[in-house]
Amino acid sequence: EISEMAANSLPDAKKVFAGGSYAPVVDLTGKKIIVRDFTKPVEDESLPEGTFDIGRYNELRPGMYDTDLYKDTKNSIEGYAGVRNIHMGLDIGGPPGTPVCSFADGKIFKFGYNAPKGDYGHVIITSHVINGTPVWALYGHLSAKSCGFKCEGMEVKKGQVIGWFGTEKENGNWPPHVHFQLSFVQPKTHDLPGVVSLKDHPKSERQFPDPRLVLGQLYPGEGLLRPTAATS
């Protein structure tokens, strides 16, 4: 668990990642891309063939997280509890089996299976040192084979395929996608809170920097994305 005071002492993310050369986690070259707005209900999340979608970072998603995992507001993940509905990773959705790559040189830190409905399913966390700063990256909602032939400390190269999108039966019961999340704090296990409460949001922005700092500007805008009614 990290306190507000400790969070304020975390590195400036823009400075850490500035000037770096990073690989895409998913190759979107030549692909049609839809940027989703999950601040409002989405009736149909299905994707036309050949199309990928983006789920935004730092987005308040009312009504999306309704499984028992989220209804238990006392359930704490790395010190984060409460009504968790602000998304602190970036989602890239597409066909099951889509390759997922390491964004930079690093090592396998943790991997495993988070079983509850609505959780990550199969997940990998890599560790990196970027401009002298330790960074961890979580890749969630993967296929079962993604965690095969892995061991902690195994080296990975920038752009190396480390996993694949899982089906709903193996990825926590979500449409096929990867949840990519950065952290300046070392995880205790193969888990990070992918969504946080409004109360914990200020420190989470420091702990979990914007993935677009390494993935590129996949969509415009900064700051907390709220439902339109909440900002009027």
CYANA upper distance limits for C-alpha pairs under 8 A (distance plus 0.5 A):
  1 GLU  CA     78 GLU  CA      5.81
  1 GLU  CA     79 GLY  CA      4.73
  1 GLU  CA     80 TYR  CA      7.98
  2 ILE  CA      6 ALA  CA      6.60
  2 ILE  CA      7 ALA  CA      6.98
  2 ILE  CA     79 GLY  CA      7.45
  3 SER  CA      7 ALA  CA      6.58
  3 SER  CA    203 LYS  CA      8.08
  4 GLU  CA      8 ASN  CA      6.82
  4 GLU  CA    202 PRO  CA      8.41
  4 GLU  CA    203 LYS  CA      6.12
  5 MET  CA      9 SER  CA      7.36
  6 ALA  CA     10 LEU  CA      7.38
  7 ALA  CA    203 LYS  CA      5.93
  7 ALA  CA    204 SER  CA      8.38
  7 ALA  CA    206 ARG  CA      6.45
  7 ALA  CA    207 GLN  CA      6.92
  8 ASN  CA    203 LYS  CA      7.86
  8 ASN  CA    206 ARG  CA      7.53
 10 LEU  CA    184 PHE  CA      7.59
 10 LEU  CA    206 ARG  CA      7.02
 10 LEU  CA    207 GLN  CA      7.52
 11 PRO  CA     15 LYS  CA      8.44
 11 PRO  CA     16 VAL  CA      7.62
 11 PRO  CA    184 PHE  CA      8.17
 11 PRO  CA    206 ARG  CA      8.37
 12 ASP  CA     16 VAL  CA      6.85
 12 ASP  CA    206 ARG  CA      8.46
 13 ALA  CA     17 PHE  CA      6.75
 13 ALA  CA    206 ARG  CA      8.38
 13 ALA  CA    209 PRO  CA      6.63
 13 ALA  CA    213 LEU  CA      8.47
 14 LYS  CA     18 ALA  CA      6.27
 14 LYS  CA    213 LEU  CA      7.48
 16 VAL  CA    130 ILE  CA      7.08
 16 VAL  CA    131 ASN  CA      6.58
 16 VAL  CA    133 THR  CA      7.43
 17 PHE  CA    130 ILE  CA      7.35
 17 PHE  CA    131 ASN  CA      7.89
 17 PHE  CA    213 LEU  CA      6.87
 17 PHE  CA    214 VAL  CA      7.42
 18 ALA  CA    213 LEU  CA      8.32
 20 GLY  CA    214 VAL  CA      8.37
 21 SER  CA    214 VAL  CA      8.40
 22 TYR  CA    103 PHE  CA      5.91
 22 TYR  CA    104 ALA  CA      6.18
 22 TYR  CA    158 LYS  CA      7.55
 22 TYR  CA    214 VAL  CA      6.34
 22 TYR  CA    215 LEU  CA      7.69
 23 ALA  CA    101 CYS  CA      8.05
 23 ALA  CA    102 SER  CA      7.54
 23 ALA  CA    103 PHE  CA      5.08
 23 ALA  CA    104 ALA  CA      6.84
 23 ALA  CA    158 LYS  CA      6.45
 23 ALA  CA    159 GLY  CA      5.62
 23 ALA  CA    214 VAL  CA      8.33
 23 ALA  CA    215 LEU  CA      7.91
 24 PRO  CA    101 CYS  CA      7.44
 24 PRO  CA    102 SER  CA      8.32
 24 PRO  CA    103 PHE  CA      6.45
 24 PRO  CA    159 GLY  CA      7.48
 24 PRO  CA    214 VAL  CA      8.49
 24 PRO  CA    215 LEU  CA      6.31
 25 VAL  CA    100 VAL  CA      5.97
 25 VAL  CA    101 CYS  CA      5.11
 25 VAL  CA    102 SER  CA      6.51
 25 VAL  CA    103 PHE  CA      6.11
 25 VAL  CA    159 GLY  CA      7.90
 25 VAL  CA    215 LEU  CA      7.79
 26 VAL  CA     92 ILE  CA      7.95
 26 VAL  CA     98 THR  CA      8.26
 26 VAL  CA     99 PRO  CA      7.13
 26 VAL  CA    100 VAL  CA      5.91
 26 VAL  CA    101 CYS  CA      6.87
 28 LEU  CA     52 PHE  CA      8.26
 31 LYS  CA     50 GLY  CA      7.13
 31 LYS  CA     51 THR  CA      6.68
 31 LYS  CA     52 PHE  CA      7.36
 32 LYS  CA     50 GLY  CA      7.39
 32 LYS  CA     51 THR  CA      5.41
 32 LYS  CA     52 PHE  CA      6.77
 33 ILE  CA     51 THR  CA      6.32
 33 ILE  CA     52 PHE  CA      5.42
 33 ILE  CA     53 ASP  CA      5.75
 33 ILE  CA     54 ILE  CA      7.72
 34 ILE  CA     51 THR  CA      7.92
 34 ILE  CA     52 PHE  CA      6.85
 34 ILE  CA     53 ASP  CA      5.02
 34 ILE  CA     54 ILE  CA      6.76
 35 VAL  CA     53 ASP  CA      6.10
 35 VAL  CA     54 ILE  CA      5.23
 35 VAL  CA     55 GLY  CA      6.97
 35 VAL  CA     56 ARG  CA      8.08
 35 VAL  CA    219 TYR  CA      7.70
 36 ARG  CA     53 ASP  CA      7.22
 36 ARG  CA     54 ILE  CA      6.39
 36 ARG  CA     55 GLY  CA      5.97
 36 ARG  CA     56 ARG  CA      7.62
 37 ASP  CA     42 VAL  CA      8.41
 37 ASP  CA     55 GLY  CA      7.82
 37 ASP  CA     56 ARG  CA      8.02
 38 PHE  CA     42 VAL  CA      7.22
 38 PHE  CA     55 GLY  CA      8.00
 38 PHE  CA     59 GLU  CA      7.90
 38 PHE  CA     60 LEU  CA      8.07
 38 PHE  CA     61 ARG  CA      5.94
 38 PHE  CA     62 PRO  CA      8.46
 39 THR  CA     59 GLU  CA      7.29
 39 THR  CA     60 LEU  CA      6.25
 39 THR  CA     61 ARG  CA      5.25
 39 THR  CA     62 PRO  CA      6.93
 39 THR  CA    225 LEU  CA      7.81
 39 THR  CA    226 ARG  CA      6.46
 39 THR  CA    227 PRO  CA      5.25
 39 THR  CA    228 THR  CA      8.39
 40 LYS  CA     61 ARG  CA      7.65
 40 LYS  CA     62 PRO  CA      7.76
 40 LYS  CA    227 PRO  CA      6.82
 41 PRO  CA     63 GLY  CA      8.19
 45 GLU  CA    175 PRO  CA      8.24
 47 LEU  CA     51 THR  CA      6.50
 47 LEU  CA     52 PHE  CA      7.49
 47 LEU  CA     53 ASP  CA      8.25
 47 LEU  CA     94 GLY  CA      7.84
 50 GLY  CA     94 GLY  CA      8.45
 51 THR  CA     94 GLY  CA      7.22
 52 PHE  CA     92 ILE  CA      7.43
 52 PHE  CA     93 GLY  CA      5.88
 52 PHE  CA     94 GLY  CA      5.24
 53 ASP  CA     91 ASP  CA      8.36
 53 ASP  CA     92 ILE  CA      6.20
 53 ASP  CA     93 GLY  CA      5.44
 53 ASP  CA     94 GLY  CA      7.21
 54 ILE  CA     90 LEU  CA      7.73
 54 ILE  CA     91 ASP  CA      5.97
 54 ILE  CA     92 ILE  CA      5.27
 54 ILE  CA     93 GLY  CA      6.84
 54 ILE  CA    218 LEU  CA      8.43
 55 GLY  CA     90 LEU  CA      6.24
 55 GLY  CA     91 ASP  CA      4.97
 55 GLY  CA     92 ILE  CA      6.86
 55 GLY  CA     93 GLY  CA      8.35
 56 ARG  CA     87 HIS  CA      8.03
 56 ARG  CA     89 GLY  CA      7.96
 56 ARG  CA     90 LEU  CA      5.85
 56 ARG  CA     91 ASP  CA      7.11
 57 TYR  CA     87 HIS  CA      6.29
 57 TYR  CA     88 MET  CA      5.82
 57 TYR  CA     89 GLY  CA      5.63
 57 TYR  CA     90 LEU  CA      5.37
 57 TYR  CA     91 ASP  CA      8.36
 57 TYR  CA    210 ASP  CA      7.15
 57 TYR  CA    211 PRO  CA      7.97
 58 ASN  CA     86 ILE  CA      6.61
 58 ASN  CA     87 HIS  CA      5.71
 58 ASN  CA     88 MET  CA      5.63
 58 ASN  CA     89 GLY  CA      7.80
 58 ASN  CA    205 GLU  CA      8.43
 58 ASN  CA    210 ASP  CA      8.39
 58 ASN  CA    223 GLY  CA      7.32
 58 ASN  CA    224 LEU  CA      5.66
 58 ASN  CA    225 LEU  CA      6.65
 59 GLU  CA     86 ILE  CA      5.81
 59 GLU  CA     87 HIS  CA      5.64
 59 GLU  CA     88 MET  CA      7.88
 59 GLU  CA    224 LEU  CA      6.36
 59 GLU  CA    225 LEU  CA      5.04
 59 GLU  CA    226 ARG  CA      6.86
 60 LEU  CA     85 ASN  CA      6.27
 60 LEU  CA     86 ILE  CA      4.73
 60 LEU  CA     87 HIS  CA      6.84
 60 LEU  CA    224 LEU  CA      7.73
 60 LEU  CA    225 LEU  CA      6.46
 60 LEU  CA    226 ARG  CA      5.76
 60 LEU  CA    227 PRO  CA      7.66
 61 ARG  CA     65 TYR  CA      8.36
 61 ARG  CA     85 ASN  CA      5.94
 61 ARG  CA     86 ILE  CA      6.55
 61 ARG  CA     87 HIS  CA      7.65
 61 ARG  CA    226 ARG  CA      8.30
 61 ARG  CA    227 PRO  CA      8.47
 62 PRO  CA     85 ASN  CA      6.81
 64 MET  CA     85 ASN  CA      8.03
 65 TYR  CA     70 TYR  CA      6.59
 65 TYR  CA     84 ARG  CA      8.31
 65 TYR  CA     85 ASN  CA      7.05
 65 TYR  CA    118 GLY  CA      7.93
 66 ASP  CA     70 TYR  CA      6.67
 66 ASP  CA     71 LYS  CA      6.86
 67 THR  CA     71 LYS  CA      6.76
 67 THR  CA    117 LYS  CA      7.13
 67 THR  CA    118 GLY  CA      6.71
 68 ASP  CA     72 ASP  CA      6.70
 68 ASP  CA    117 LYS  CA      8.25
 69 LEU  CA     75 ASN  CA      8.16
 69 LEU  CA    116 PRO  CA      7.27
 69 LEU  CA    117 LYS  CA      7.68
 69 LEU  CA    118 GLY  CA      7.37
 69 LEU  CA    119 ASP  CA      7.92
 70 TYR  CA     75 ASN  CA      8.32
 70 TYR  CA     83 VAL  CA      7.59
 70 TYR  CA     84 ARG  CA      7.18
 71 LYS  CA     83 VAL  CA      8.02
 72 ASP  CA     82 GLY  CA      8.40
 73 THR  CA     81 ALA  CA      6.28
 73 THR  CA     82 GLY  CA      4.76
 73 THR  CA     83 VAL  CA      6.11
 73 THR  CA     84 ARG  CA      8.21
 74 LYS  CA     81 ALA  CA      6.25
 74 LYS  CA     82 GLY  CA      6.57
 75 ASN  CA     81 ALA  CA      6.21
 75 ASN  CA     82 GLY  CA      8.08
 76 SER  CA     80 TYR  CA      5.64
 76 SER  CA     81 ALA  CA      5.04
 76 SER  CA     82 GLY  CA      8.46
 77 ILE  CA     81 ALA  CA      7.10
 77 ILE  CA    191 ASP  CA      8.21
 77 ILE  CA    192 LEU  CA      7.20
 77 ILE  CA    193 PRO  CA      6.23
 78 GLU  CA    187 PRO  CA      7.86
 78 GLU  CA    188 LYS  CA      7.88
 78 GLU  CA    192 LEU  CA      7.12
 78 GLU  CA    193 PRO  CA      7.42
 80 TYR  CA    193 PRO  CA      7.22
 80 TYR  CA    196 VAL  CA      6.93
 80 TYR  CA    197 SER  CA      8.10
 80 TYR  CA    200 ASP  CA      7.48
 81 ALA  CA    196 VAL  CA      7.62
 81 ALA  CA    197 SER  CA      7.39
 82 GLY  CA    196 VAL  CA      8.22
 82 GLY  CA    197 SER  CA      6.24
 83 VAL  CA    196 VAL  CA      7.84
 83 VAL  CA    197 SER  CA      5.66
 83 VAL  CA    198 LEU  CA      8.24
 84 ARG  CA    195 VAL  CA      5.86
 84 ARG  CA    196 VAL  CA      4.74
 84 ARG  CA    197 SER  CA      4.64
 84 ARG  CA    198 LEU  CA      8.00
 85 ASN  CA    195 VAL  CA      5.89
 85 ASN  CA    196 VAL  CA      6.31
 85 ASN  CA    197 SER  CA      6.52
 85 ASN  CA    198 LEU  CA      8.44
 86 ILE  CA    195 VAL  CA      5.41
 86 ILE  CA    196 VAL  CA      5.66
 86 ILE  CA    197 SER  CA      6.74
 86 ILE  CA    198 LEU  CA      7.61
 86 ILE  CA    201 HIS  CA      8.11
 87 HIS  CA    194 GLY  CA      6.48
 87 HIS  CA    195 VAL  CA      4.90
 87 HIS  CA    196 VAL  CA      7.28
 88 MET  CA    181 GLN  CA      7.38
 88 MET  CA    193 PRO  CA      8.38
 88 MET  CA    194 GLY  CA      5.96
 88 MET  CA    195 VAL  CA      6.05
 88 MET  CA    196 VAL  CA      7.72
 88 MET  CA    204 SER  CA      8.10
 88 MET  CA    205 GLU  CA      8.21
 88 MET  CA    208 PHE  CA      7.06
 88 MET  CA    210 ASP  CA      8.39
 89 GLY  CA    179 HIS  CA      6.59
 89 GLY  CA    180 PHE  CA      5.89
 89 GLY  CA    181 GLN  CA      4.82
 89 GLY  CA    182 LEU  CA      7.81
 89 GLY  CA    194 GLY  CA      6.57
 89 GLY  CA    195 VAL  CA      8.36
 89 GLY  CA    208 PHE  CA      8.23
 89 GLY  CA    210 ASP  CA      7.99
 89 GLY  CA    211 PRO  CA      7.33
 90 LEU  CA    179 HIS  CA      6.20
 90 LEU  CA    180 PHE  CA      5.77
 90 LEU  CA    181 GLN  CA      6.94
 90 LEU  CA    211 PRO  CA      6.88
 91 ASP  CA    177 HIS  CA      6.93
 91 ASP  CA    178 VAL  CA      6.08
 91 ASP  CA    179 HIS  CA      5.04
 91 ASP  CA    180 PHE  CA      6.74
 92 ILE  CA    177 HIS  CA      5.86
 92 ILE  CA    178 VAL  CA      5.95
 92 ILE  CA    179 HIS  CA      7.27
 93 GLY  CA    175 PRO  CA      8.00
 93 GLY  CA    176 PRO  CA      6.35
 93 GLY  CA    177 HIS  CA      4.33
 93 GLY  CA    178 VAL  CA      6.93
 94 GLY  CA     98 THR  CA      7.38
 94 GLY  CA    165 PHE  CA      8.37
 94 GLY  CA    176 PRO  CA      6.55
 94 GLY  CA    177 HIS  CA      6.37
 95 PRO  CA    165 PHE  CA      7.76
 95 PRO  CA    176 PRO  CA      6.75
 95 PRO  CA    177 HIS  CA      8.23
 96 PRO  CA    164 TRP  CA      7.80
 96 PRO  CA    165 PHE  CA      5.37
 96 PRO  CA    166 GLY  CA      5.94
 96 PRO  CA    167 THR  CA      6.08
 96 PRO  CA    176 PRO  CA      5.97
 96 PRO  CA    177 HIS  CA      8.03
 97 GLY  CA    143 SER  CA      7.91
 97 GLY  CA    164 TRP  CA      5.45
 97 GLY  CA    165 PHE  CA      5.39
 97 GLY  CA    166 GLY  CA      6.87
 97 GLY  CA    167 THR  CA      8.48
 98 THR  CA    164 TRP  CA      5.71
 98 THR  CA    165 PHE  CA      5.74
 99 PRO  CA    161 VAL  CA      6.66
 99 PRO  CA    162 ILE  CA      8.18
 99 PRO  CA    163 GLY  CA      6.46
 99 PRO  CA    164 TRP  CA      4.94
 99 PRO  CA    165 PHE  CA      7.19
100 VAL  CA    161 VAL  CA      6.03
100 VAL  CA    162 ILE  CA      6.49
100 VAL  CA    163 GLY  CA      5.53
100 VAL  CA    164 TRP  CA      5.74
100 VAL  CA    165 PHE  CA      7.62
100 VAL  CA    178 VAL  CA      8.14
101 CYS  CA    158 LYS  CA      8.06
101 CYS  CA    159 GLY  CA      5.66
101 CYS  CA    160 GLN  CA      5.64
101 CYS  CA    161 VAL  CA      4.73
101 CYS  CA    162 ILE  CA      5.96
101 CYS  CA    163 GLY  CA      7.44
102 SER  CA    126 THR  CA      8.41
102 SER  CA    156 VAL  CA      7.56
102 SER  CA    157 LYS  CA      7.31
102 SER  CA    158 LYS  CA      5.97
102 SER  CA    159 GLY  CA      5.79
102 SER  CA    160 GLN  CA      6.12
102 SER  CA    161 VAL  CA      7.08
102 SER  CA    162 ILE  CA      6.95
103 PHE  CA    158 LYS  CA      5.96
103 PHE  CA    159 GLY  CA      6.50
103 PHE  CA    214 VAL  CA      7.85
103 PHE  CA    215 LEU  CA      8.42
104 ALA  CA    128 HIS  CA      7.82
104 ALA  CA    157 LYS  CA      6.79
104 ALA  CA    158 LYS  CA      4.44
104 ALA  CA    159 GLY  CA      7.30
105 ASP  CA    128 HIS  CA      7.22
105 ASP  CA    155 GLU  CA      8.14
105 ASP  CA    156 VAL  CA      6.21
105 ASP  CA    157 LYS  CA      4.79
105 ASP  CA    158 LYS  CA      5.05
106 GLY  CA    126 THR  CA      7.04
106 GLY  CA    127 SER  CA      6.02
106 GLY  CA    128 HIS  CA      5.07
106 GLY  CA    129 VAL  CA      7.82
106 GLY  CA    155 GLU  CA      6.36
106 GLY  CA    156 VAL  CA      5.80
106 GLY  CA    157 LYS  CA      6.93
106 GLY  CA    158 LYS  CA      8.21
107 LYS  CA    126 THR  CA      5.94
107 LYS  CA    127 SER  CA      5.79
107 LYS  CA    128 HIS  CA      7.20
107 LYS  CA    152 GLU  CA      8.02
107 LYS  CA    153 GLY  CA      5.83
107 LYS  CA    154 MET  CA      5.81
107 LYS  CA    155 GLU  CA      4.82
107 LYS  CA    156 VAL  CA      5.85
108 ILE  CA    124 ILE  CA      7.93
108 ILE  CA    125 ILE  CA      6.81
108 ILE  CA    126 THR  CA      5.01
108 ILE  CA    127 SER  CA      6.85
108 ILE  CA    150 LYS  CA      8.08
108 ILE  CA    151 CYS  CA      7.34
108 ILE  CA    152 GLU  CA      5.67
108 ILE  CA    153 GLY  CA      5.71
108 ILE  CA    154 MET  CA      5.76
108 ILE  CA    155 GLU  CA      6.94
108 ILE  CA    156 VAL  CA      7.49
109 PHE  CA    124 ILE  CA      8.24
109 PHE  CA    125 ILE  CA      5.94
109 PHE  CA    126 THR  CA      5.33
109 PHE  CA    127 SER  CA      6.07
109 PHE  CA    152 GLU  CA      5.78
109 PHE  CA    153 GLY  CA      6.56
110 LYS  CA    124 ILE  CA      6.48
110 LYS  CA    125 ILE  CA      5.60
110 LYS  CA    126 THR  CA      7.40
110 LYS  CA    152 GLU  CA      6.50
110 LYS  CA    189 THR  CA      6.87
110 LYS  CA    190 HIS  CA      5.63
111 PHE  CA    122 HIS  CA      8.10
111 PHE  CA    123 VAL  CA      6.08
111 PHE  CA    124 ILE  CA      4.77
111 PHE  CA    125 ILE  CA      6.52
111 PHE  CA    147 CYS  CA      6.92
111 PHE  CA    150 LYS  CA      8.44
111 PHE  CA    152 GLU  CA      8.39
111 PHE  CA    190 HIS  CA      5.80
112 GLY  CA    122 HIS  CA      6.26
112 GLY  CA    123 VAL  CA      6.13
112 GLY  CA    124 ILE  CA      7.24
112 GLY  CA    147 CYS  CA      7.14
112 GLY  CA    190 HIS  CA      6.54
113 TYR  CA    120 TYR  CA      7.99
113 TYR  CA    121 GLY  CA      5.71
113 TYR  CA    122 HIS  CA      4.87
113 TYR  CA    123 VAL  CA      6.65
113 TYR  CA    190 HIS  CA      8.44
114 ASN  CA    119 ASP  CA      6.51
114 ASN  CA    120 TYR  CA      6.14
114 ASN  CA    121 GLY  CA      5.20
114 ASN  CA    122 HIS  CA      6.77
114 ASN  CA    123 VAL  CA      7.87
114 ASN  CA    172 GLY  CA      8.15
114 ASN  CA    191 ASP  CA      8.34
115 ALA  CA    119 ASP  CA      7.06
115 ALA  CA    120 TYR  CA      8.01
115 ALA  CA    121 GLY  CA      6.01
115 ALA  CA    172 GLY  CA      7.20
116 PRO  CA    121 GLY  CA      8.14
116 PRO  CA    172 GLY  CA      7.22
117 LYS  CA    172 GLY  CA      5.64
117 LYS  CA    173 ASN  CA      6.59
118 GLY  CA    172 GLY  CA      5.44
118 GLY  CA    173 ASN  CA      6.56
118 GLY  CA    174 TRP  CA      7.50
119 ASP  CA    171 ASN  CA      8.19
119 ASP  CA    172 GLY  CA      5.45
120 TYR  CA    140 GLY  CA      5.58
120 TYR  CA    141 HIS  CA      5.24
120 TYR  CA    142 LEU  CA      8.23
120 TYR  CA    171 ASN  CA      6.34
120 TYR  CA    172 GLY  CA      5.75
121 GLY  CA    140 GLY  CA      7.53
121 GLY  CA    141 HIS  CA      5.77
121 GLY  CA    142 LEU  CA      7.27
121 GLY  CA    170 GLU  CA      6.18
121 GLY  CA    171 ASN  CA      4.59
121 GLY  CA    172 GLY  CA      4.92
122 HIS  CA    140 GLY  CA      6.88
122 HIS  CA    141 HIS  CA      6.13
122 HIS  CA    142 LEU  CA      5.47
122 HIS  CA    143 SER  CA      6.61
122 HIS  CA    144 ALA  CA      6.50
122 HIS  CA    146 SER  CA      7.95
122 HIS  CA    147 CYS  CA      7.48
122 HIS  CA    166 GLY  CA      8.36
122 HIS  CA    170 GLU  CA      7.35
122 HIS  CA    171 ASN  CA      6.50
122 HIS  CA    172 GLY  CA      8.48
123 VAL  CA    138 LEU  CA      7.67
123 VAL  CA    139 TYR  CA      6.21
123 VAL  CA    140 GLY  CA      4.95
123 VAL  CA    141 HIS  CA      6.69
123 VAL  CA    142 LEU  CA      6.44
123 VAL  CA    147 CYS  CA      7.91
123 VAL  CA    190 HIS  CA      7.21
123 VAL  CA    191 ASP  CA      8.26
124 ILE  CA    138 LEU  CA      6.38
124 ILE  CA    139 TYR  CA      5.79
124 ILE  CA    140 GLY  CA      7.09
124 ILE  CA    147 CYS  CA      7.64
124 ILE  CA    190 HIS  CA      7.17
125 ILE  CA    136 TRP  CA      7.18
125 ILE  CA    137 ALA  CA      5.92
125 ILE  CA    138 LEU  CA      4.86
125 ILE  CA    139 TYR  CA      6.72
125 ILE  CA    190 HIS  CA      6.83
125 ILE  CA    191 ASP  CA      8.47
126 THR  CA    136 TRP  CA      6.14
126 THR  CA    137 ALA  CA      5.72
126 THR  CA    138 LEU  CA      7.08
127 SER  CA    134 PRO  CA      7.77
127 SER  CA    135 VAL  CA      6.37
127 SER  CA    136 TRP  CA      4.96
127 SER  CA    137 ALA  CA      6.93
128 HIS  CA    134 PRO  CA      6.28
128 HIS  CA    135 VAL  CA      5.60
128 HIS  CA    136 TRP  CA      6.60
128 HIS  CA    137 ALA  CA      8.49
129 VAL  CA    133 THR  CA      5.69
129 VAL  CA    134 PRO  CA      4.97
129 VAL  CA    135 VAL  CA      6.38
130 ILE  CA    134 PRO  CA      6.90
130 ILE  CA    135 VAL  CA      7.28
134 PRO  CA    184 PHE  CA      7.12
135 VAL  CA    182 LEU  CA      7.48
135 VAL  CA    183 SER  CA      6.38
135 VAL  CA    184 PHE  CA      5.63
135 VAL  CA    185 VAL  CA      7.90
135 VAL  CA    186 GLN  CA      8.28
136 TRP  CA    182 LEU  CA      6.27
136 TRP  CA    183 SER  CA      5.62
136 TRP  CA    184 PHE  CA      6.97
136 TRP  CA    185 VAL  CA      7.87
136 TRP  CA    186 GLN  CA      7.13
136 TRP  CA    187 PRO  CA      8.35
137 ALA  CA    180 PHE  CA      7.49
137 ALA  CA    181 GLN  CA      6.09
137 ALA  CA    182 LEU  CA      5.05
137 ALA  CA    183 SER  CA      6.80
138 LEU  CA    179 HIS  CA      7.97
138 LEU  CA    180 PHE  CA      6.09
138 LEU  CA    181 GLN  CA      5.60
138 LEU  CA    182 LEU  CA      6.96
138 LEU  CA    191 ASP  CA      8.27
138 LEU  CA    192 LEU  CA      8.02
139 TYR  CA    178 VAL  CA      6.68
139 TYR  CA    179 HIS  CA      6.10
139 TYR  CA    180 PHE  CA      5.40
139 TYR  CA    181 GLN  CA      7.37
140 GLY  CA    171 ASN  CA      8.20
140 GLY  CA    178 VAL  CA      5.99
140 GLY  CA    179 HIS  CA      5.39
140 GLY  CA    180 PHE  CA      7.16
141 HIS  CA    165 PHE  CA      7.02
141 HIS  CA    166 GLY  CA      6.37
141 HIS  CA    170 GLU  CA      8.00
141 HIS  CA    171 ASN  CA      4.64
141 HIS  CA    172 GLY  CA      6.97
141 HIS  CA    174 TRP  CA      8.19
141 HIS  CA    176 PRO  CA      7.86
141 HIS  CA    177 HIS  CA      6.96
141 HIS  CA    178 VAL  CA      6.03
141 HIS  CA    179 HIS  CA      7.07
142 LEU  CA    146 SER  CA      6.84
142 LEU  CA    163 GLY  CA      6.99
142 LEU  CA    164 TRP  CA      6.04
142 LEU  CA    165 PHE  CA      5.14
142 LEU  CA    166 GLY  CA      4.81
142 LEU  CA    167 THR  CA      8.37
142 LEU  CA    170 GLU  CA      7.88
142 LEU  CA    171 ASN  CA      6.17
142 LEU  CA    177 HIS  CA      8.24
142 LEU  CA    178 VAL  CA      7.13
143 SER  CA    147 CYS  CA      8.23
143 SER  CA    163 GLY  CA      7.62
143 SER  CA    164 TRP  CA      6.17
143 SER  CA    165 PHE  CA      6.09
143 SER  CA    166 GLY  CA      4.13
143 SER  CA    167 THR  CA      7.17
143 SER  CA    170 GLU  CA      6.59
143 SER  CA    171 ASN  CA      7.04
144 ALA  CA    148 GLY  CA      7.80
144 ALA  CA    166 GLY  CA      7.60
144 ALA  CA    170 GLU  CA      7.05
145 LYS  CA    163 GLY  CA      7.98
145 LYS  CA    164 TRP  CA      8.41
146 SER  CA    162 ILE  CA      7.09
146 SER  CA    163 GLY  CA      4.73
146 SER  CA    164 TRP  CA      6.51
147 CYS  CA    163 GLY  CA      7.87
150 LYS  CA    154 MET  CA      7.56
156 VAL  CA    160 GLN  CA      7.02
156 VAL  CA    162 ILE  CA      8.37
165 PHE  CA    171 ASN  CA      8.46
165 PHE  CA    176 PRO  CA      6.33
165 PHE  CA    177 HIS  CA      6.10
165 PHE  CA    178 VAL  CA      6.61
166 GLY  CA    170 GLU  CA      6.32
166 GLY  CA    171 ASN  CA      5.69
166 GLY  CA    176 PRO  CA      6.37
166 GLY  CA    177 HIS  CA      7.81
167 THR  CA    171 ASN  CA      6.39
167 THR  CA    173 ASN  CA      8.27
167 THR  CA    174 TRP  CA      8.30
167 THR  CA    175 PRO  CA      7.79
167 THR  CA    176 PRO  CA      6.14
168 GLU  CA    172 GLY  CA      6.86
168 GLU  CA    173 ASN  CA      4.74
168 GLU  CA    174 TRP  CA      5.70
168 GLU  CA    175 PRO  CA      6.51
168 GLU  CA    176 PRO  CA      6.99
169 LYS  CA    173 ASN  CA      6.34
171 ASN  CA    176 PRO  CA      7.96
180 PHE  CA    211 PRO  CA      7.69
181 GLN  CA    194 GLY  CA      7.98
181 GLN  CA    208 PHE  CA      7.40
181 GLN  CA    209 PRO  CA      8.46
181 GLN  CA    211 PRO  CA      6.86
182 LEU  CA    208 PHE  CA      5.84
182 LEU  CA    209 PRO  CA      6.47
182 LEU  CA    210 ASP  CA      7.92
182 LEU  CA    211 PRO  CA      6.83
183 SER  CA    207 GLN  CA      6.01
183 SER  CA    208 PHE  CA      5.08
183 SER  CA    209 PRO  CA      7.15
184 PHE  CA    207 GLN  CA      5.84
184 PHE  CA    208 PHE  CA      7.12
184 PHE  CA    209 PRO  CA      8.39
185 VAL  CA    207 GLN  CA      6.90
187 PRO  CA    191 ASP  CA      7.25
187 PRO  CA    192 LEU  CA      7.14
196 VAL  CA    200 ASP  CA      6.85
196 VAL  CA    201 HIS  CA      6.77
196 VAL  CA    204 SER  CA      7.90
197 SER  CA    201 HIS  CA      6.47
198 LEU  CA    202 PRO  CA      8.44
200 ASP  CA    204 SER  CA      6.77
201 HIS  CA    205 GLU  CA      6.82
202 PRO  CA    206 ARG  CA      7.64
203 LYS  CA    207 GLN  CA      6.83
204 SER  CA    208 PHE  CA      6.14
205 GLU  CA    209 PRO  CA      6.45
205 GLU  CA    210 ASP  CA      8.44
209 PRO  CA    213 LEU  CA      8.38
211 PRO  CA    215 LEU  CA      6.59
212 ARG  CA    216 GLY  CA      5.27
212 ARG  CA    217 GLN  CA      6.04
212 ARG  CA    218 LEU  CA      7.34
213 LEU  CA    217 GLN  CA      8.17
226 ARG  CA    230 ALA  CA      6.85
226 ARG  CA    231 THR  CA      7.36
227 PRO  CA    231 THR  CA      7.46
228 THR  CA    232 SER  CA      7.12
